[in-house]
Amino acid sequence: MIKDFFIVTKFILSFAVSLSALFAYIMAKGDVGIDMLLATLAVILVAMGVSTLNQVQEYKEDALMERTKNRPIAAGRMTPRTGYIISATLVILSMILIYNLLGLLGINIFMFAFIWYNLMYTPLKKKSALAVVPGAILGAIPPAVGWLVAGNSLMELEFLALALYFFIWQIPHYWLLVMLFYGDYKEAGYPTAMRLFGQGSLQRLTFIWLIFTIQSGIFLVSIFEPYTASIVASIIVGIWAFISSLELLKEKFVLSNARSVFWKINAAFLAIIIILSIDEYIKHQIA
Protein backbone atom coordinates (compact mmCIF):
# COMPACT_ATOMS: atom_id res chain seq x y z
CA MET A 1 0.00 0.00 0.00
CA ILE A 2 2.84 2.42 0.83
CA LYS A 3 4.53 1.60 -2.48
CA ASP A 4 1.26 2.28 -4.33
CA PHE A 5 0.92 5.62 -2.51
CA PHE A 6 4.34 6.71 -3.79
CA ILE A 7 3.45 5.55 -7.31
CA VAL A 8 0.02 7.17 -7.50
CA THR A 9 1.38 10.48 -6.18
CA LYS A 10 4.42 10.30 -8.49
CA PHE A 11 6.52 11.07 -5.45
CA ILE A 12 9.91 10.95 -7.18
CA LEU A 13 8.78 13.31 -9.94
CA SER A 14 6.98 15.55 -7.44
CA PHE A 15 10.12 15.73 -5.32
CA ALA A 16 12.22 16.61 -8.37
CA VAL A 17 9.73 19.35 -9.31
CA SER A 18 9.86 20.79 -5.79
CA LEU A 19 13.62 21.25 -5.99
CA SER A 20 13.08 24.12 -8.40
CA ALA A 21 11.33 25.99 -5.57
CA LEU A 22 14.29 25.32 -3.30
CA PHE A 23 16.87 26.48 -5.86
CA ALA A 24 14.80 29.54 -6.80
CA TYR A 25 14.70 30.54 -3.12
CA ILE A 26 18.49 30.33 -2.88
CA MET A 27 18.92 32.21 -6.17
CA ALA A 28 16.60 34.96 -4.94
CA LYS A 29 17.90 35.30 -1.38
CA GLY A 30 21.41 33.87 -1.48
CA ASP A 31 20.67 31.99 1.72
CA VAL A 32 18.74 29.05 3.16
CA GLY A 33 16.03 29.00 5.80
CA ILE A 34 13.13 27.12 7.35
CA ASP A 35 10.70 28.94 5.08
CA MET A 36 12.63 27.53 2.10
CA LEU A 37 12.01 24.00 3.36
CA LEU A 38 8.34 24.76 4.02
CA ALA A 39 7.94 26.19 0.50
CA THR A 40 9.55 23.08 -0.94
CA LEU A 41 7.23 20.87 1.13
CA ALA A 42 4.19 22.84 -0.04
CA VAL A 43 5.20 22.31 -3.68
CA ILE A 44 5.79 18.58 -3.07
CA LEU A 45 2.31 18.24 -1.56
CA VAL A 46 0.48 20.09 -4.33
CA ALA A 47 2.48 18.25 -7.01
CA MET A 48 1.60 14.91 -5.42
CA GLY A 49 -2.05 15.94 -5.17
CA VAL A 50 -2.49 17.04 -8.78
CA SER A 51 -0.48 14.02 -9.99
CA THR A 52 -2.82 11.68 -8.13
CA LEU A 53 -5.86 13.37 -9.64
CA ASN A 54 -4.18 13.08 -13.04
CA GLN A 55 -3.91 9.32 -12.60
CA VAL A 56 -7.60 9.17 -11.68
CA GLN A 57 -8.42 11.13 -14.82
CA GLU A 58 -6.27 8.95 -17.06
CA TYR A 59 -6.45 5.48 -15.52
CA LYS A 60 -8.24 4.01 -18.55
CA GLU A 61 -5.55 5.29 -20.91
CA ASP A 62 -2.83 4.23 -18.45
CA ALA A 63 -4.18 0.67 -18.57
CA LEU A 64 -3.47 0.59 -22.32
CA MET A 65 0.17 1.63 -22.07
CA GLU A 66 2.99 -0.74 -21.17
CA ARG A 67 4.88 1.72 -18.98
CA THR A 68 1.78 2.80 -16.99
CA LYS A 69 -0.47 -0.25 -16.90
CA ASN A 70 0.81 -1.27 -13.46
CA ARG A 71 -0.03 2.02 -11.81
CA PRO A 72 -2.35 1.39 -8.82
CA ILE A 73 -5.60 2.73 -10.28
CA ALA A 74 -4.96 1.46 -13.81
CA ALA A 75 -4.14 -2.01 -12.46
CA GLY A 76 -7.19 -2.05 -10.17
CA ARG A 77 -5.24 -2.16 -6.89
CA MET A 78 -6.70 1.23 -5.94
CA THR A 79 -10.14 2.63 -6.70
CA PRO A 80 -10.65 6.03 -8.33
CA ARG A 81 -12.50 7.09 -5.16
CA THR A 82 -9.39 6.41 -3.07
CA GLY A 83 -7.40 8.42 -5.59
CA TYR A 84 -9.78 11.36 -5.19
CA ILE A 85 -9.45 11.19 -1.40
CA ILE A 86 -5.64 11.11 -1.53
CA SER A 87 -5.58 13.96 -4.04
CA ALA A 88 -7.97 16.16 -2.06
CA THR A 89 -6.10 15.55 1.20
CA LEU A 90 -2.73 16.46 -0.28
CA VAL A 91 -4.02 19.55 -2.09
CA ILE A 92 -5.79 20.82 1.05
CA LEU A 93 -2.62 20.32 3.12
CA SER A 94 -0.59 22.17 0.50
CA MET A 95 -3.10 25.04 0.52
CA ILE A 96 -2.89 25.37 4.29
CA LEU A 97 0.90 25.42 4.17
CA ILE A 98 1.20 27.88 1.28
CA TYR A 99 -1.37 30.18 2.92
CA ASN A 100 0.84 30.39 5.99
CA LEU A 101 3.76 31.35 3.75
CA LEU A 102 2.20 33.63 1.12
CA GLY A 103 -1.40 34.22 2.15
CA LEU A 104 -4.06 34.41 -0.55
CA LEU A 105 -1.40 34.93 -3.21
CA GLY A 106 -0.09 31.43 -2.48
CA ILE A 107 -3.63 29.98 -2.61
CA ASN A 108 -4.19 31.63 -6.00
CA ILE A 109 -0.91 30.27 -7.39
CA PHE A 110 -1.70 26.72 -6.28
CA MET A 111 -5.29 26.99 -7.55
CA PHE A 112 -3.96 28.14 -10.90
CA ALA A 113 -1.60 25.13 -11.00
CA PHE A 114 -4.48 22.77 -10.20
CA ILE A 115 -6.85 24.29 -12.78
CA TRP A 116 -4.19 24.57 -15.48
CA TYR A 117 -2.85 21.02 -15.02
CA ASN A 118 -5.96 18.97 -14.24
CA LEU A 119 -8.73 20.95 -15.92
CA MET A 120 -6.91 22.37 -18.95
CA TYR A 121 -3.72 20.49 -19.81
CA THR A 122 -4.88 16.94 -18.97
CA PRO A 123 -8.03 17.06 -21.18
CA LEU A 124 -6.23 19.05 -23.89
CA LYS A 125 -3.43 16.53 -24.38
CA LYS A 126 -6.08 13.99 -25.41
CA LYS A 127 -7.13 16.39 -28.17
CA SER A 128 -3.95 18.12 -29.33
CA ALA A 129 -0.35 17.08 -29.89
CA LEU A 130 0.66 20.65 -29.04
CA ALA A 131 -0.88 20.70 -25.56
CA VAL A 132 2.66 20.65 -24.17
CA VAL A 133 3.15 24.31 -25.18
CA PRO A 134 0.52 25.84 -22.86
CA GLY A 135 1.25 23.04 -20.39
CA ALA A 136 4.86 24.21 -20.16
CA ILE A 137 3.68 27.26 -18.21
CA LEU A 138 3.41 24.96 -15.21
CA GLY A 139 7.19 24.65 -15.16
CA ALA A 140 7.42 28.21 -13.83
CA ILE A 141 5.08 27.64 -10.85
CA PRO A 142 7.49 25.93 -8.38
CA PRO A 143 10.33 28.46 -8.89
CA ALA A 144 7.75 31.26 -8.55
CA VAL A 145 6.82 29.92 -5.12
CA GLY A 146 10.43 29.73 -3.98
CA TRP A 147 11.12 33.21 -5.34
CA LEU A 148 8.12 34.76 -3.56
CA VAL A 149 8.77 33.01 -0.25
CA ALA A 150 12.30 34.45 -0.37
CA GLY A 151 10.66 37.90 -0.31
CA ASN A 152 11.24 38.88 -3.93
CA SER A 153 8.95 40.05 -6.74
CA LEU A 154 7.99 38.03 -9.81
CA MET A 155 8.48 41.20 -11.86
CA GLU A 156 12.25 41.13 -11.33
CA LEU A 157 14.25 40.46 -14.48
CA GLU A 158 16.14 37.64 -12.74
CA PHE A 159 12.92 35.74 -12.11
CA LEU A 160 11.57 36.37 -15.60
CA ALA A 161 14.78 34.91 -17.02
CA LEU A 162 14.46 31.92 -14.68
CA ALA A 163 10.79 31.37 -15.59
CA LEU A 164 11.62 31.56 -19.30
CA TYR A 165 14.33 28.93 -18.81
CA PHE A 166 11.93 26.53 -17.10
CA PHE A 167 9.18 27.16 -19.65
CA ILE A 168 11.30 26.55 -22.75
CA TRP A 169 12.96 23.45 -21.30
CA GLN A 170 9.59 21.71 -20.75
CA ILE A 171 8.92 21.33 -24.48
CA PRO A 172 12.02 19.41 -25.68
CA HIS A 173 11.87 17.48 -22.40
CA TYR A 174 8.38 16.24 -23.29
CA TRP A 175 9.09 15.63 -26.97
CA LEU A 176 12.03 13.41 -26.09
CA LEU A 177 9.61 11.38 -23.94
CA VAL A 178 7.24 11.19 -26.92
CA MET A 179 10.06 9.69 -29.00
CA LEU A 180 10.78 7.14 -26.28
CA PHE A 181 7.18 6.10 -25.65
CA TYR A 182 5.54 6.81 -28.99
CA GLY A 183 4.15 3.27 -29.21
CA ASP A 184 2.48 3.58 -25.80
CA TYR A 185 0.92 6.95 -26.59
CA LYS A 186 -0.36 5.58 -29.90
CA GLU A 187 -1.95 2.56 -28.20
CA ALA A 188 -3.74 4.82 -25.72
CA GLY A 189 -5.05 7.05 -28.50
CA TYR A 190 -3.10 10.19 -27.63
CA PRO A 191 -2.32 12.57 -30.49
CA THR A 192 1.44 13.03 -30.53
CA ALA A 193 3.99 15.35 -32.09
CA MET A 194 5.51 12.25 -33.71
CA ARG A 195 2.30 11.62 -35.62
CA LEU A 196 1.77 15.31 -36.35
CA PHE A 197 5.25 16.12 -37.65
CA GLY A 198 6.84 12.75 -38.43
CA GLN A 199 10.01 11.41 -36.79
CA GLY A 200 12.55 13.40 -38.81
CA SER A 201 10.74 16.71 -38.38
CA LEU A 202 10.19 16.09 -34.67
CA GLN A 203 13.91 15.41 -34.19
CA ARG A 204 14.76 18.71 -35.87
CA LEU A 205 12.09 20.63 -33.94
CA THR A 206 13.30 19.14 -30.65
CA PHE A 207 16.86 20.13 -31.56
CA ILE A 208 15.70 23.71 -32.23
CA TRP A 209 13.91 23.87 -28.88
CA LEU A 210 17.01 22.53 -27.17
CA ILE A 211 18.99 25.35 -28.79
CA PHE A 212 16.37 27.76 -27.45
CA THR A 213 16.86 26.18 -24.02
CA ILE A 214 20.62 26.65 -24.22
CA GLN A 215 20.11 30.24 -25.38
CA SER A 216 17.73 30.96 -22.50
CA GLY A 217 20.35 29.44 -20.20
CA ILE A 218 22.94 31.89 -21.56
CA PHE A 219 20.48 34.74 -20.93
CA LEU A 220 19.83 33.47 -17.39
CA VAL A 221 23.52 33.28 -16.55
CA SER A 222 24.16 36.76 -17.97
CA ILE A 223 21.34 38.27 -15.89
CA PHE A 224 22.66 36.82 -12.63
CA GLU A 225 26.23 37.97 -13.38
CA PRO A 226 27.99 35.11 -11.56
CA TYR A 227 31.66 34.79 -10.69
CA THR A 228 34.11 33.90 -13.48
CA ALA A 229 34.41 30.30 -12.27
CA SER A 230 30.63 29.89 -12.50
CA ILE A 231 30.60 31.40 -15.99
CA VAL A 232 33.29 28.96 -17.12
CA ALA A 233 31.39 26.02 -15.58
CA SER A 234 28.19 27.17 -17.30
CA ILE A 235 29.95 27.44 -20.67
CA ILE A 236 31.26 23.88 -20.30
CA VAL A 237 27.76 22.63 -19.46
CA GLY A 238 26.29 24.54 -22.40
CA ILE A 239 28.81 23.07 -24.84
CA TRP A 240 28.10 19.58 -23.51
CA ALA A 241 24.34 20.17 -23.91
CA PHE A 242 24.85 21.38 -27.49
CA ILE A 243 26.99 18.37 -28.43
CA SER A 244 24.41 16.05 -26.87
CA SER A 245 21.65 17.77 -28.86
CA LEU A 246 23.46 17.13 -32.15
CA GLU A 247 22.55 13.45 -31.77
CA LEU A 248 19.04 14.40 -32.93
CA LEU A 249 20.32 15.54 -36.34
CA LYS A 250 21.82 12.18 -37.27
CA GLU A 251 20.05 10.49 -40.17
CA LYS A 252 20.39 7.09 -38.54
CA PHE A 253 19.00 8.29 -35.21
CA VAL A 254 16.90 5.57 -33.55
CA LEU A 255 14.17 6.43 -31.07
CA SER A 256 15.80 4.48 -28.27
CA ASN A 257 18.71 6.95 -28.42
CA ALA A 258 16.32 9.63 -27.18
CA ARG A 259 16.82 8.21 -23.69
CA SER A 260 20.49 9.16 -23.67
CA VAL A 261 19.76 12.66 -25.01
CA PHE A 262 16.95 13.03 -22.46
CA TRP A 263 19.16 12.32 -19.46
CA LYS A 264 22.09 14.38 -20.72
CA ILE A 265 19.91 17.41 -21.41
CA ASN A 266 18.15 17.18 -18.07
CA ALA A 267 21.49 16.84 -16.29
CA ALA A 268 22.78 19.94 -18.10
CA PHE A 269 19.62 21.88 -17.30
CA LEU A 270 19.89 21.02 -13.61
CA ALA A 271 23.62 21.76 -13.56
CA ILE A 272 23.05 25.38 -14.63
CA ILE A 273 20.51 25.89 -11.84
CA ILE A 274 22.85 24.34 -9.26
CA ILE A 275 25.81 26.44 -10.44
CA LEU A 276 23.82 29.67 -10.16
CA SER A 277 22.36 28.68 -6.78
CA ILE A 278 25.82 27.98 -5.33
CA ASP A 279 27.12 31.19 -6.86
CA GLU A 280 24.36 33.31 -5.29
CA TYR A 281 24.84 31.60 -1.93
CA ILE A 282 28.59 32.32 -1.97
CA LYS A 283 27.95 35.95 -2.93
CA HIS A 284 25.62 36.36 0.03
CA GLN A 285 28.05 34.77 2.49
CA ILE A 286 30.91 36.96 1.32
CA ALA A 287 28.78 40.09 1.47
C-alpha positions in Angstrom: 0.0 0.0 0.0 2.8 2.4 0.8 4.5 1.6 -2.5 1.3 2.3 -4.3 0.9 5.6 -2.5 4.3 6.7 -3.8 3.4 5.6 -7.3 0.0 7.2 -7.5 1.4 10.5 -6.2 4.4 10.3 -8.5 6.5 11.1 -5.4 9.9 11.0 -7.2 8.8 13.3 -9.9 7.0 15.5 -7.4 10.1 15.7 -5.3 12.2 16.6 -8.4 9.7 19.4 -9.3 9.9 20.8 -5.8 13.6 21.2 -6.0 13.1 24.1 -8.4 11.3 26.0 -5.6 14.3 25.3 -3.3 16.9 26.5 -5.9 14.8 29.5 -6.8 14.7 30.5 -3.1 18.5 30.3 -2.9 18.9 32.2 -6.2 16.6 35.0 -4.9 17.9 35.3 -1.4 21.4 33.9 -1.5 20.7 32.0 1.7 18.7 29.0 3.2 16.0 29.0 5.8 13.1 27.1 7.3 10.7 28.9 5.1 12.6 27.5 2.1 12.0 24.0 3.4 8.3 24.8 4.0 7.9 26.2 0.5 9.6 23.1 -0.9 7.2 20.9 1.1 4.2 22.8 0.0 5.2 22.3 -3.7 5.8 18.6 -3.1 2.3 18.2 -1.6 0.5 20.1 -4.3 2.5 18.3 -7.0 1.6 14.9 -5.4 -2.0 15.9 -5.2 -2.5 17.0 -8.8 -0.5 14.0 -10.0 -2.8 11.7 -8.1 -5.9 13.4 -9.6 -4.2 13.1 -13.0 -3.9 9.3 -12.6 -7.6 9.2 -11.7 -8.4 11.1 -14.8 -6.3 8.9 -17.1 -6.5 5.5 -15.5 -8.2 4.0 -18.5 -5.5 5.3 -20.9 -2.8 4.2 -18.4 -4.2 0.7 -18.6 -3.5 0.6 -22.3 0.2 1.6 -22.1 3.0 -0.7 -21.2 4.9 1.7 -19.0 1.8 2.8 -17.0 -0.5 -0.3 -16.9 0.8 -1.3 -13.5 0.0 2.0 -11.8 -2.4 1.4 -8.8 -5.6 2.7 -10.3 -5.0 1.5 -13.8 -4.1 -2.0 -12.5 -7.2 -2.1 -10.2 -5.2 -2.2 -6.9 -6.7 1.2 -5.9 -10.1 2.6 -6.7 -10.6 6.0 -8.3 -12.5 7.1 -5.2 -9.4 6.4 -3.1 -7.4 8.4 -5.6 -9.8 11.4 -5.2 -9.5 11.2 -1.4 -5.6 11.1 -1.5 -5.6 14.0 -4.0 -8.0 16.2 -2.1 -6.1 15.5 1.2 -2.7 16.5 -0.3 -4.0 19.5 -2.1 -5.8 20.8 1.0 -2.6 20.3 3.1 -0.6 22.2 0.5 -3.1 25.0 0.5 -2.9 25.4 4.3 0.9 25.4 4.2 1.2 27.9 1.3 -1.4 30.2 2.9 0.8 30.4 6.0 3.8 31.4 3.8 2.2 33.6 1.1 -1.4 34.2 2.2 -4.1 34.4 -0.5 -1.4 34.9 -3.2 -0.1 31.4 -2.5 -3.6 30.0 -2.6 -4.2 31.6 -6.0 -0.9 30.3 -7.4 -1.7 26.7 -6.3 -5.3 27.0 -7.5 -4.0 28.1 -10.9 -1.6 25.1 -11.0 -4.5 22.8 -10.2 -6.8 24.3 -12.8 -4.2 24.6 -15.5 -2.9 21.0 -15.0 -6.0 19.0 -14.2 -8.7 20.9 -15.9 -6.9 22.4 -18.9 -3.7 20.5 -19.8 -4.9 16.9 -19.0 -8.0 17.1 -21.2 -6.2 19.0 -23.9 -3.4 16.5 -24.4 -6.1 14.0 -25.4 -7.1 16.4 -28.2 -4.0 18.1 -29.3 -0.4 17.1 -29.9 0.7 20.7 -29.0 -0.9 20.7 -25.6 2.7 20.7 -24.2 3.2 24.3 -25.2 0.5 25.8 -22.9 1.2 23.0 -20.4 4.9 24.2 -20.2 3.7 27.3 -18.2 3.4 25.0 -15.2 7.2 24.6 -15.2 7.4 28.2 -13.8 5.1 27.6 -10.9 7.5 25.9 -8.4 10.3 28.5 -8.9 7.8 31.3 -8.5 6.8 29.9 -5.1 10.4 29.7 -4.0 11.1 33.2 -5.3 8.1 34.8 -3.6 8.8 33.0 -0.2 12.3 34.5 -0.4 10.7 37.9 -0.3 11.2 38.9 -3.9 8.9 40.0 -6.7 8.0 38.0 -9.8 8.5 41.2 -11.9 12.3 41.1 -11.3 14.3 40.5 -14.5 16.1 37.6 -12.7 12.9 35.7 -12.1 11.6 36.4 -15.6 14.8 34.9 -17.0 14.5 31.9 -14.7 10.8 31.4 -15.6 11.6 31.6 -19.3 14.3 28.9 -18.8 11.9 26.5 -17.1 9.2 27.2 -19.7 11.3 26.6 -22.7 13.0 23.4 -21.3 9.6 21.7 -20.7 8.9 21.3 -24.5 12.0 19.4 -25.7 11.9 17.5 -22.4 8.4 16.2 -23.3 9.1 15.6 -27.0 12.0 13.4 -26.1 9.6 11.4 -23.9 7.2 11.2 -26.9 10.1 9.7 -29.0 10.8 7.1 -26.3 7.2 6.1 -25.6 5.5 6.8 -29.0 4.2 3.3 -29.2 2.5 3.6 -25.8 0.9 6.9 -26.6 -0.4 5.6 -29.9 -1.9 2.6 -28.2 -3.7 4.8 -25.7 -5.1 7.1 -28.5 -3.1 10.2 -27.6 -2.3 12.6 -30.5 1.4 13.0 -30.5 4.0 15.3 -32.1 5.5 12.3 -33.7 2.3 11.6 -35.6 1.8 15.3 -36.3 5.3 16.1 -37.7 6.8 12.7 -38.4 10.0 11.4 -36.8 12.6 13.4 -38.8 10.7 16.7 -38.4 10.2 16.1 -34.7 13.9 15.4 -34.2 14.8 18.7 -35.9 12.1 20.6 -33.9 13.3 19.1 -30.7 16.9 20.1 -31.6 15.7 23.7 -32.2 13.9 23.9 -28.9 17.0 22.5 -27.2 19.0 25.4 -28.8 16.4 27.8 -27.4 16.9 26.2 -24.0 20.6 26.7 -24.2 20.1 30.2 -25.4 17.7 31.0 -22.5 20.4 29.4 -20.2 22.9 31.9 -21.6 20.5 34.7 -20.9 19.8 33.5 -17.4 23.5 33.3 -16.5 24.2 36.8 -18.0 21.3 38.3 -15.9 22.7 36.8 -12.6 26.2 38.0 -13.4 28.0 35.1 -11.6 31.7 34.8 -10.7 34.1 33.9 -13.5 34.4 30.3 -12.3 30.6 29.9 -12.5 30.6 31.4 -16.0 33.3 29.0 -17.1 31.4 26.0 -15.6 28.2 27.2 -17.3 29.9 27.4 -20.7 31.3 23.9 -20.3 27.8 22.6 -19.5 26.3 24.5 -22.4 28.8 23.1 -24.8 28.1 19.6 -23.5 24.3 20.2 -23.9 24.8 21.4 -27.5 27.0 18.4 -28.4 24.4 16.0 -26.9 21.6 17.8 -28.9 23.5 17.1 -32.2 22.6 13.5 -31.8 19.0 14.4 -32.9 20.3 15.5 -36.3 21.8 12.2 -37.3 20.1 10.5 -40.2 20.4 7.1 -38.5 19.0 8.3 -35.2 16.9 5.6 -33.6 14.2 6.4 -31.1 15.8 4.5 -28.3 18.7 6.9 -28.4 16.3 9.6 -27.2 16.8 8.2 -23.7 20.5 9.2 -23.7 19.8 12.7 -25.0 17.0 13.0 -22.5 19.2 12.3 -19.5 22.1 14.4 -20.7 19.9 17.4 -21.4 18.1 17.2 -18.1 21.5 16.8 -16.3 22.8 19.9 -18.1 19.6 21.9 -17.3 19.9 21.0 -13.6 23.6 21.8 -13.6 23.1 25.4 -14.6 20.5 25.9 -11.8 22.8 24.3 -9.3 25.8 26.4 -10.4 23.8 29.7 -10.2 22.4 28.7 -6.8 25.8 28.0 -5.3 27.1 31.2 -6.9 24.4 33.3 -5.3 24.8 31.6 -1.9 28.6 32.3 -2.0 28.0 36.0 -2.9 25.6 36.4 0.0 28.0 34.8 2.5 30.9 37.0 1.3 28.8 40.1 1.5 
